[in-house]
Amino acid sequence: MSLRAAPPDGVREHSVFIRHSSWASVHAVAFHPDGHLLATAGWDDTTQLWDTSTDRPVGIPLTGHADTTPLPPDSNHTRLWDTEAKSTARLWDTTTGRPVGIPLTGHTDIVRSVAFHPDGHLLATAGADDAARLWDTTTGQPVGTPLSGHIRSVHTVAFHPDGHLLATAGWDYGVRLWEVSTCRLIALFTGHTDTIWSAAFHPAGHYLATASEDGTVRLWDATGQTVALFNHTKPVHTLAFHPDGHLLATAGEDGTVLLWDTTTGKPVGTPPAGHGDYIWSVAFHPEGHLLATGGADRTARLWDTATGRPLALFSGHLGVVTSVAFHPDGRLLATAGHDSATRLWDISALHP
């Protein structure tokens, strides 16, 4: 059976990457900031880098890991961080596909999430060992003391846009705010009544958004007050801020994408409808006029942010679409899924 998709009107399929084991889902996809590389991470514990101009793999698969996050390029070389299926993180050189330095060891259980400091000099990791940690991305050495205090697993970490604060959250329902320079706990936000799966700061740093198994998304101010409470009918697992911060997109197991005005806390427009099943991933176009979603119905979809109108349906995957990401120039959309495939779609016809 062919894995080729039937592209929607005005959109053409650019390429299909199938490199991970045939049984392994691709659960994460991310573009390098300059767009020349695409990273895919699979449940076969490998990460593969792809050249987006040639559609060819770059180097050998990066083995033994389960999640990826790209680092903004520095003056020397480009790096990619990976988390192992066990309890370490590792740095890779995206030019050679080779590991840089030794694995970052210190966690005693699975590393669930990673995030880079805005200037790239620090990496934060979230562990199932009740702690988050900070690492120097140049030396690979731990920075300060472990950020301890959570009960059981830490699922998500997020840096404030100016880099002075780090938010951590997870199994224990609480959101902790840390001063990065001292590794000191400065605040504990409470209000959720179940596991917190995702967190993100507003692009200007005004608010922190968290998505929870309790079916809500909370918008917190700097004092820990909930300034807005957004409700879904089932657990919420993914969220994303519009590039200018005036909208927040949330989605989860109820199959609904909701757009919220971050100033008024009110829903915006009619919810984009179409998936009808669990939504795994949401992403805004770099210019904010498009929203991409990926779901358990084996499709990815593209929506007009202003109207909620569906613009494109991507129906080539043979399994759950787990991750969506826009190329930095906004002309390509990457989708990845449980069918071991990553697809690039040329959406330039929809790009002003």
Beta strands, then each sheet from edge to edge (+ up, - down):
strand 1: 12-18
strand 2: 26-31
strand 3: 37-42
strand 4: 46-51
strand 5: 56-63
strand 6: 65-70
strand 7: 79-84
strand 8: 88-93
strand 9: 98-105
strand 10: 111-116
strand 11: 122-127
strand 12: 131-136
strand 13: 142-148
strand 14: 154-159
strand 15: 165-170
strand 16: 175-179
strand 17: 184-189
strand 18: 196-201
strand 19: 208-212
strand 20: 216-220
strand 21: 226-231
strand 22: 236-241
strand 23: 247-252
strand 24: 257-261
strand 25: 279-284
strand 26: 290-295
strand 27: 300-304
strand 28: 310-314
strand 29: 321-326
strand 30: 332-337
strand 31: 341-346
sheet 1: 1+ 31- 30+ 29-
sheet 2: 2+ 3- 4+ 5-
sheet 3: 6+ 7- 8+ 9-
sheet 4: 10+ 11- 12+ 13-
sheet 5: 14+ 15- 16+ 17-
sheet 6: 18+ 19- 20+ 21-
sheet 7: 22+ 23- 24+
sheet 8: 25+ 26- 27+ 28-
end
